[in-house]
Amino acid sequence: MYKDLYDLGEIPPRGHVPARMHAFTIRRERYGRPLDAFAREIVPVPRLQPGHVLVYTMAAGINYNNVWAAQGRPADVIAARQKAGAEEDYHIGGSDGSGVVWAVGEGVRGVEVGDHVILSPGQWDEGAEDVRMGLDPVASRSMRAWGYESNFGSFGQFSLIRDFQCHPKPGKLPWDVAAGFIVSAATAYRQLFGWEPHVVRPGDPVLVWGGAGGLGTAAIQLARQVGGKPVAVVSTEAKAEVCRGLGAVGTILRTEFDHWGRVPDERDTRAHAEWMHGVRAFGKRFWAELGERRSPRIVFEHTGADTLPTSLYLCDNGGMVVLCGATSGFRADIDLRFLWMRLKRLQGSHFASLSQCRMVIGLVAGGQLDPCVTEIVEFDRIGEAHQRIFDNTQPPGNMSALVNARAGQIGLDV
Ligand SMILES: NC(=O)c1ccc[n+]([C@@H]2O[C@H](COP(=O)([O-])OP(=O)(O)OC[C@H]3O[C@@H](n4cnc5c(N)ncnc54)[C@H](OP(=O)(O)O)[C@@H]3O)[C@@H](O)[C@H]2O)c1
């Protein structure tokens, strides 16, 4: 019996692609608070394209990038796509997901209809000239974060994605857990192990900002696994406890310091001295938590303007501050003297390679990495979940949302 629209969790006959689907969308006229920007709608199922697959979405991960999408800043993702020729005047976010391959486009390789897959967001054109010249695909001009810069993410009953973004789902992993960790864990993996020679080594002190967040919970575990000594920064004692439970050797409450944000001009001697006092006190606290007077060889950054001056100051001589985001703001003060005189490295890092994705899926499947998917929400709470991230009241680790799956479901009963 073919229908043109199915309820959430209602499974269409195998191979049948309905005309319409339920989705959580963002529209330009709703840009603002995530709670207002997201709305449930019925929209057309995306059209299959060459090299792409249509996935019957089982669950979707909630990430920071759609908090940005909801606000329409710093990028207006809908306007940018329309400028590039897209017809849709709505955005279906969701950069983390899991589901069943439902239909495959022309030229698809490596996946078949019926495969159970985890979806990763790094989307590029394999035929792009820079990729063919050997550039890291994540740095390619064709790179788009799927479910953010590109449309038809996992907040719809069907996701449209390139074949290489599909990874086999470990059999025992429930759909909701499988959907919740790739963005955080693979990004953290690349930050900590992707930038030779600045990879975490046994005994290396590592400063982890936002230790109880999606990235932070993965970073603490990954650093610890290779013998690193992560010290996590958080804003509450409850989060500090979570970090210690994951292997942090120490924790710092950032609420005990107030030197955040812009660095006062040196000519304002009093204000600058106060800033120096704050950052040095923070450094001493880092030593106390570490149990030795050593500076972090790797600083795990994503918090941005509020914290970057402290990160650069604290980073060990010859060490690296590696950042993949800027939650508190994109314009940060950098004292360039620290970089050149102390041979420090400031490294940008964006998501992960396909092999790094497979690496973290393997670690989760093998029980070596807790994916920290601590809360599963119903489909209708996707906007609310993003609002909690916006308000910084989200649970520790990662959240995911049920799309067609039931909580804890592992397979698909067709
Ligand atoms: N480029 C990429 O591929 C990529 C991938 C994933 C994430 N990101 C970016 O990385 C950032 C973090 O992502 P996430 O998933 O880990 O988010 P998350 O789960 O919300 O965690 C972020 C943590 O940052 C801390 N924080 C918030 N404001 C802060 C401030 N002003 N100063 C210091 N700490 C602050 C909070 O911890 P406390 O309040 O406890 O300190 C929060 O737990 C986001 O901006 C996201 O867009 C980028």
The ligand as an SDF file (V2000), in Angstrom:
LIG
                    3D

 48 52  0  0  0  0  0  0  0  0999 V2000
   34.4280   22.8170   13.1160 N   0  0  0  0  0  0  0  0  0  0  0  0
   33.8420   21.7050   13.4790 C   0  0  0  0  0  0  0  0  0  0  0  0
   33.9170   20.7240   12.7630 O   0  0  0  0  0  0  0  0  0  0  0  0
   33.0870   21.6480   14.7660 C   0  0  0  0  0  0  0  0  0  0  0  0
   32.5860   20.4280   15.2220 C   0  0  0  0  0  0  0  0  0  0  0  0
   31.9160   20.3940   16.4530 C   0  0  0  0  0  0  0  0  0  0  0  0
   31.7260   21.5660   17.1710 C   0  0  0  0  0  0  0  0  0  0  0  0
   32.2060   22.7390   16.6780 N   0  0  0  0  0  0  0  0  0  0  0  0
   32.0140   23.9980   17.4580 C   0  0  0  0  0  0  0  0  0  0  0  0
   32.6110   23.8280   18.7270 O   0  0  0  0  0  0  0  0  0  0  0  0
   31.8530   24.4960   19.7340 C   0  0  0  0  0  0  0  0  0  0  0  0
   31.5160   23.5060   20.8590 C   0  0  0  0  0  0  0  0  0  0  0  0
   30.7140   22.4540   20.3680 O   0  0  0  0  0  0  0  0  0  0  0  0
   30.1200   21.3720   21.3730 P   0  0  0  0  0  0  0  0  0  0  0  0
   29.2970   20.4500   20.5780 O   0  0  0  0  0  0  0  0  0  0  0  0
   31.1730   20.8250   22.2450 O   0  0  0  0  0  0  0  0  0  0  0  0
   29.1590   22.3140   22.2380 O   0  0  0  0  0  0  0  0  0  0  0  0
   28.5420   22.0240   23.6800 P   0  0  0  0  0  0  0  0  0  0  0  0
   28.2670   20.5910   23.8840 O   0  0  0  0  0  0  0  0  0  0  0  0
   27.4520   23.0080   23.8370 O   0  0  0  0  0  0  0  0  0  0  0  0
   29.7280   22.4140   24.6690 O   0  0  0  0  0  0  0  0  0  0  0  0
   30.3130   23.6650   24.6480 C   0  0  0  0  0  0  0  0  0  0  0  0
   30.8420   24.0040   26.0400 C   0  0  0  0  0  0  0  0  0  0  0  0
   31.4940   25.2620   25.9410 O   0  0  0  0  0  0  0  0  0  0  0  0
   31.4740   25.8570   27.2020 C   0  0  0  0  0  0  0  0  0  0  0  0
   31.3080   27.2950   27.0570 N   0  0  0  0  0  0  0  0  0  0  0  0
   30.2210   27.9630   26.5810 C   0  0  0  0  0  0  0  0  0  0  0  0
   30.4650   29.2890   26.6000 N   0  0  0  0  0  0  0  0  0  0  0  0
   31.7210   29.4470   27.0900 C   0  0  0  0  0  0  0  0  0  0  0  0
   32.5360   30.5670   27.3620 C   0  0  0  0  0  0  0  0  0  0  0  0
   32.1080   31.8240   27.1220 N   0  0  0  0  0  0  0  0  0  0  0  0
   33.7700   30.3770   27.8820 N   0  0  0  0  0  0  0  0  0  0  0  0
   34.2140   29.1210   28.1290 C   0  0  0  0  0  0  0  0  0  0  0  0
   33.4800   28.0110   27.9220 N   0  0  0  0  0  0  0  0  0  0  0  0
   32.2570   28.1790   27.3910 C   0  0  0  0  0  0  0  0  0  0  0  0
   30.3100   25.2570   27.9810 C   0  0  0  0  0  0  0  0  0  0  0  0
   30.8620   24.6330   29.1130 O   0  0  0  0  0  0  0  0  0  0  0  0
   30.9000   25.2940   30.5600 P   0  0  0  0  0  0  0  0  0  0  0  0
   29.7790   26.2810   30.6420 O   0  0  0  0  0  0  0  0  0  0  0  0
   30.7570   24.1400   31.4700 O   0  0  0  0  0  0  0  0  0  0  0  0
   32.2580   25.9210   30.6610 O   0  0  0  0  0  0  0  0  0  0  0  0
   29.7670   24.1560   27.0680 C   0  0  0  0  0  0  0  0  0  0  0  0
   29.5730   22.9420   27.7570 O   0  0  0  0  0  0  0  0  0  0  0  0
   30.6540   25.0960   19.0230 C   0  0  0  0  0  0  0  0  0  0  0  0
   30.9210   26.4600   18.7590 O   0  0  0  0  0  0  0  0  0  0  0  0
   30.5450   24.3100   17.7370 C   0  0  0  0  0  0  0  0  0  0  0  0
   29.9490   25.0450   16.6990 O   0  0  0  0  0  0  0  0  0  0  0  0
   32.8860   22.8110   15.5020 C   0  0  0  0  0  0  0  0  0  0  0  0
  1  2  1  0
  2  3  2  0
  2  4  1  0
  4  5  1  0
  4 48  2  0
  5  6  2  0
  6  7  1  0
  7  8  2  0
  8  9  1  0
  8 48  1  0
  9 10  1  0
  9 46  1  0
 10 11  1  0
 11 12  1  0
 11 44  1  0
 12 13  1  0
 13 14  1  0
 14 15  2  0
 14 16  1  0
 14 17  1  0
 17 18  1  0
 18 19  2  0
 18 20  1  0
 18 21  1  0
 21 22  1  0
 22 23  1  0
 23 24  1  0
 23 42  1  0
 24 25  1  0
 25 26  1  0
 25 36  1  0
 26 27  1  0
 26 35  1  0
 27 28  2  0
 28 29  1  0
 29 30  1  0
 29 35  2  0
 30 31  1  0
 30 32  2  0
 32 33  1  0
 33 34  2  0
 34 35  1  0
 36 37  1  0
 36 42  1  0
 37 38  1  0
 38 39  2  0
 38 40  1  0
 38 41  1  0
 42 43  1  0
 44 45  1  0
 44 46  1  0
 46 47  1  0
M  CHG  2   8   1  16  -1
M  END
$$$$
